[in-house]
Amino acid sequence: MRGPAGPEVRWARLQRWLEPRYFTTRALHNLPQKLLAIVISVALWLVATAERRANVEQGYDVPVTVRDTTGGRGTRATSALNPATVRVTLSGRPERLRQLNAKNIEATVDVTGVPEGSFTRPVKISAPTGTSVTRQDPDKVQGFVDTQLTRTLPVTLGVATPPESSLPRYTVSPAEASVSGPGRVVGIVSKVVTSPWVIPAGTERELPLIALDAQGRPVQGLMMQPSTVTVRRLDTGEVPVKSLPITLNPPPAGLKITSSSMQPSSVRLVAAPELLSRLREVAGTVTYRPGTYTAPVTLRLPAGAQALEEVTVRLTVVAVSPPAAPPGTPQAPPVRETPTVPESPPARPTTP
């Protein structure tokens, strides 16, 4: 049994391989067999990795579709799906993946038989032909199963603010819309409004509807029927209108205003253009009393002018003492009351 070679032996072997004649002899020894082995190795590697080298991966954000075939008398709906999309990674040939988008992939969560309330269910991915799913994130989604409700609400006009010199008139057709969806979502809908838009005089436009809650925030996850309405502007031109600030009469002596809020802060007047050009403000009269209250404002308008809004003011009025007289001011002498002497009753006639 040979022991490990010493430094002298290893150095001698290295010098031997460095000799050109010895290296050439060893390299050409069994050369055909060596070349054949290299070719076979490369071919096996190409065959083993052909599919992996031909396929690539690509990710898609796929919306989750809910499937519910639960029988029964009532109709069910799903809300608060979290997350609403899943990240799906497909593997396939590059030319095939370039033909696909998120609409070609199905991500389904089945809630058949799930009782009403919150749920957590797995998501099933159906890959298109010629591809395979390598990853999905997440594997499960959460949501809420509820009874589906339908409500009919009037349509509120939501056009953009018109110019001050116009007095537009609109019609909305149809005047009502139905919102359908899960009961817990339909229940928070406060009103249905049209999308704000500037509509020129004498024209009409089809506007989408938006469901809002009590705070004015859009409510998602609902079906609207119809989804759009036709808004027609009836007026054909501009009218002489001008917006003017309002000045109130001062409070009487002994009362002081601590806060006031007028709604609206200005009033629109319709009048002849010559009259409107001379007006700078509108005088308003209100009755003052101590306390916090909302009072109507009586506008003092010039002849030929008409206000388009009713004005109110929110007041907080307190009673104050009259200022004390400065020292040295002569004071009026007090008034003395003179006692009234009752008249004597008339003398009764004496009977003779």
Secondary structure, 3 states (H helix, E strand, C coil): CCCCCCHHHHHHHHHHHHCHHHHHHHHHCCHHHHHHHHHHHHHHHHHHCHHHHHCEEEEEEEEEEEECCCCCCCCEEEEEEECCEEEEEEEECHHHHHCCCHHHCEEEEECCCCCCEEEEEECEEECCCCEEEEEEECCEEEEEEEEEEEEEEEEECCCCCCCCCCCCCEEEECCEEEEEEEHHHHCCCCEEEECCCCCCCCCEEEEEEEEECCCCCECCCCEEECCEEEEEECCCCCCCEEEEEEEECCCCCCEEEEEEEEECCEEEEECCHHHHHHCCCEEEECCCCCEEEEEECEEECCCCCEECCCCEEEEEEEECCCCCCCCCCCCCCCCCCCCCCCCCCCCCCCCC
